Each structure stands twice: as C-alpha cells, then as structure tokens.
C-alpha cells in the first residue's frame, strides 16, 4: 500500500537516512513483511519530519521576533538622535 504525503528534508541528514533507506532496497522479490516494515519506517520518518519542521518553524518565529525588536530599538535610537539634532539646530538650550 503506498504512503502518501512524504517529502524530503533538505539539511536534515539523519531523518533522510532513516526515512529513505528502506525504500531504496525494496524490489519485486521483497515479501509483504519487508514492505510492511518499510511502510512503518516511512510513517515514522514522516512523523519525525513533521516534528522537526514544527520545531524549526518555531525557532524561526522566535528569531524573527528578536530581529523585529532589535530593528524597532534601532529605529527608536535613530528618531531620538534626529530629534536631538533638530532641537540643537533650532538653537534650543535644553535638548534631550
């Protein structure tokens, strides 16, 4: 019975070796137990891959939020520097 929805994992070597290995060795002479075992391995691979993807997506969301925060801080620093410059350029005595 075919297994649907499996995809490769570019950069995750352990998952690729674990998941794809048995499919390369099956042929017409393989028995039902070998096919069932391989199917089980591929289904496990699919679950591991889904877990890896979910984890990596969360890591990327966290990194994106950190970057967004750093950019916001830099923009705030820039705006404050421009405000101080403009204040001094207007000749005001008290610029913060």
C-alpha positions as CSV (number, residue, x, y, z in Angstrom):
1,X,0.0,0.0,0.0
2,X,1.5,3.4,-1.0
3,X,2.4,6.0,1.6
4,X,1.2,9.5,0.7
5,X,2.5,12.9,1.7
6,X,6.1,12.1,2.3
7,X,8.6,14.8,1.5
8,X,12.4,15.2,1.6
9,X,14.1,17.2,4.3
10,X,16.9,19.3,2.8
11,X,19.6,19.7,5.5
12,X,18.3,17.1,8.0
13,X,20.7,14.2,7.2
14,X,19.6,11.9,10.0
15,X,16.0,12.0,9.0
16,X,16.8,11.4,5.4
17,X,19.0,8.4,6.1
18,X,16.5,6.9,8.5
19,X,13.4,7.6,6.4
20,X,14.5,6.9,2.8
21,X,16.8,3.9,3.3
22,X,14.3,1.1,3.2
23,X,12.6,2.3,0.1
24,X,15.8,2.0,-1.9
25,X,16.2,-1.7,-1.1
26,X,12.7,-2.9,-1.9
27,X,12.1,-4.7,-5.2
28,X,9.7,-7.2,-6.7
29,X,11.2,-10.1,-4.7
30,X,10.6,-8.3,-1.4
31,X,8.0,-10.0,0.8
32,X,5.0,-8.5,2.5
33,X,6.7,-8.2,5.8
34,X,9.6,-6.2,4.3
35,X,7.1,-3.9,2.6
36,X,5.1,-3.5,5.9
37,X,8.4,-2.8,7.8
38,X,9.4,-0.2,5.3
39,X,6.0,1.4,5.4
40,X,6.2,1.6,9.2
41,X,9.7,3.2,8.9
42,X,8.4,5.7,6.3
43,X,5.4,6.6,8.5
44,X,7.8,7.1,11.5
45,X,10.0,9.3,9.2
46,X,7.0,11.4,8.3
47,X,6.2,12.0,12.0
48,X,9.8,12.9,12.8
49,X,9.9,15.2,9.8
50,X,6.7,16.9,10.8
51,X,8.1,17.4,14.4
52,X,11.4,18.7,13.0
53,X,9.6,21.2,10.7
54,X,7.3,22.4,13.6
55,X,10.3,22.9,15.8
56,X,12.3,24.8,13.2
57,X,9.3,27.0,12.3
58,X,9.0,28.0,16.0
59,X,12.7,28.7,16.1
60,X,12.4,30.9,13.0
61,X,9.4,32.8,14.5
62,X,11.4,33.4,17.7
63,X,14.4,34.7,15.7
64,X,12.1,36.9,13.6
65,X,10.6,38.4,16.8
66,X,14.1,39.1,18.2
67,X,15.1,40.7,14.9
68,X,12.0,42.8,14.8
69,X,12.6,44.0,18.4
70,X,16.2,45.0,17.5
71,X,15.1,46.9,14.4
72,X,12.5,48.7,16.5
73,X,15.1,49.7,19.0
74,X,17.5,50.9,16.3
75,X,14.7,53.0,14.7
76,X,13.9,54.5,18.1
77,X,17.5,55.4,18.6
78,X,17.6,57.0,15.1
79,X,14.5,59.0,15.7
80,X,15.8,60.3,19.1
81,X,19.1,61.3,17.5
82,X,17.2,63.2,14.8
83,X,15.1,64.9,17.4
84,X,18.2,65.9,19.4
85,X,19.9,67.2,16.2
86,X,16.8,69.2,15.2
87,X,16.5,70.6,18.7
88,X,20.1,71.8,18.7
89,X,19.8,73.1,15.1
90,X,16.8,75.2,16.2
91,X,19.1,76.7,18.8
92,X,17.2,75.4,21.8
93,X,19.1,75.3,25.1
94,X,17.5,72.1,26.5
95,X,17.6,69.1,24.2
96,X,17.2,65.6,25.4
